[in-house]
Amino acid sequence: MTGSIDPTRPQFEAFKALPRDTPIQMLNLVRVKPLADYPADHPNHGKGMSGLDAYRAYGRESAEVFQRVGGKQIWAGRPEAVVTGPNDERWDLAFIAEYPNAGAFLAMVTDPAYREIVKHRTAGVADSRLIRLAPLTPGEGFGE
């Protein structure tokens, strides 16, 4: 089984079809590879970097673009155990990134500098989930 690293064309089209002018939050679940897998022409190829090291390089180097479009990390956690769900689904990192709107997220992922930096993410990530959320004000009970 191969992991989900990038959106499929239909997934990306569905994302783009949603409203672009409202704040969004993106839930990120990430499982990293034991060893980063950079392409042969990348400067980090063959250096023995871990997937976590490659993902951290992605975070450090993409921070300028992320902040420039108005993105900020609003929650982060380290998954410890699956309580409900498939036992074989394991995540190393979980966080929520917030953007002023979907247009800001699209500006980030199409930025030429970001498109080069994302090679670290591709090299380091074994599987991921990226789920767009519409921010809500919590109610009195769950689902309200």
For each residue, the residues with C-beta under 8 A, 3 or more apart:
1:
2:
3: 31 125 126 127 128
4: 127 128 129
5: 121 122 125 127 128
6: 122
7: 11 12 15 130
8: 11 12
9: 12 13
10: 13 14
11: 7 8 14 15
12: 7 8 9 15 16
13: 9 10 16 17
14: 10 11 17 18
15: 7 11 12 18 102 132
16: 12 13 20 102 106
17: 13 14
18: 14 15 102 132
19: 22 102
20: 16 101 102 103 106
21: 101 102 103
22: 19 101 102 134
23: 98 99 100 101 135
24: 98 99 101 102 105 132 133 134 135
25: 74 96 97 98 99 132 133 134 135
26: 96 97 98 99 105 130 131 132 133
27: 94 95 96 129 130 131 133
28: 93 94 95 96 97 128 129 130
29: 79 91 93 94 128 129
30: 55 91 92 93 94 125 127 128
31: 3 90 91 92 125 126 127 128
32: 50 51 52 54 55 92 93 124 125 126
33: 36 37 50 51 54 123 124 125 126
34: 50 51
35: 48 49 50 51
36: 33 44 49 50 51 53 54 120 123 124
37: 33 123
38: 42 44 45 46 47 49 54 119 123
39: 42 45 119 123
40: 45
41: 45
42: 38 39 45 119 123
43:
44: 36 38 47 49 54 57 120 123
45: 38 39 40 41 42
46: 38
47: 38 44
48: 35
49: 35 36 38 44 53 54 57 123 124
50: 32 33 34 35 36 53 54 124
51: 32 33 34 35 36 54 55 123 124 125 126
52: 32 55 56 92 124
53: 36 49 50 56 57 124
54: 32 33 36 38 44 49 50 51 57 58 120 121 123 124
55: 30 32 51 52 58 59 93 120 121 124 125
56: 52 53 59 60
57: 44 49 53 54 60 61 120 124
58: 54 55 61 62 117 118 120 121 124
59: 55 56 62 63
60: 56 57 63
61: 57 58 64 117 120
62: 58 59 65 66 108 114 117 118
63: 59 60 66 67
64: 61 67 68 113
65: 62 68 69 108 111 113 114 117
66: 62 63 69 71 72 97 108
67: 63 64 70 71 72
68: 64 65
69: 65 66 99 100 104 105 107 108 111
70: 67 99 100 104
71: 66 67 97 98 99 104 105 108
72: 66 67 97 98
73: 76 95 96 97 98
74: 25 96 97 98
75: 95 96
76: 73 93 94 95 96
77: 94 95
78: 92 93 94
79: 29 82 90 91 92 93 94
80:
81:
82: 79 85 86 87 89 90
83:
84:
85: 82 89
86: 82 89
87: 82
88:
89: 82 85 86
90: 31 79 82
91: 29 30 31 79 94
92: 30 31 32 52 78 79
93: 28 29 30 32 55 76 78 79
94: 27 28 29 30 76 77 78 79 91
95: 27 28 73 75 76 77
96: 25 26 27 28 73 74 75 76 133
97: 25 26 28 66 71 72 73 74
98: 23 24 25 26 71 72 73 74 135
99: 23 24 25 26 69 70 71 102 104 105 108
100: 23 69 70 104
101: 20 21 22 23 24 104 105
102: 15 16 18 19 20 21 22 24 99 105 106 132
103: 20 21 106 107
104: 69 70 71 99 100 101 107 108
105: 24 26 69 71 99 101 102 108 109
106: 16 20 102 103 109 110
107: 69 103 104 110 111
108: 62 65 66 69 71 99 104 105 111 114
109: 105 106 114 115 118
110: 106 107 114 115
111: 65 69 107 108 114 115
112: 115 116
113: 64 65 116 117
114: 62 65 108 109 110 111 117 118
115: 109 110 111 112 118
116: 112 113 119
117: 58 61 62 65 113 114 120 121
118: 58 62 109 114 115 121 122
119: 38 39 42 116 122 123
120: 36 44 54 55 57 58 61 117 123 124
121: 5 54 55 58 117 118 124 125
122: 5 6 118 119 125
123: 33 36 37 38 39 42 44 49 51 54 119 120
124: 32 33 36 49 50 51 52 53 54 55 57 58 120 121
125: 3 5 30 31 32 33 51 55 121 122 128
126: 3 31 32 33 51
127: 3 4 5 30 31
128: 3 4 5 28 29 30 31 125
129: 4 27 28 29
130: 7 26 27 28
131: 26 27
132: 15 18 24 25 26 102
133: 24 25 26 27 96
134: 22 24 25
135: 23 24 25 98
136:
137:
138: 144
139: 143 144
140: 144
141: 144
142:
143: 139
144: 138 139 140 141
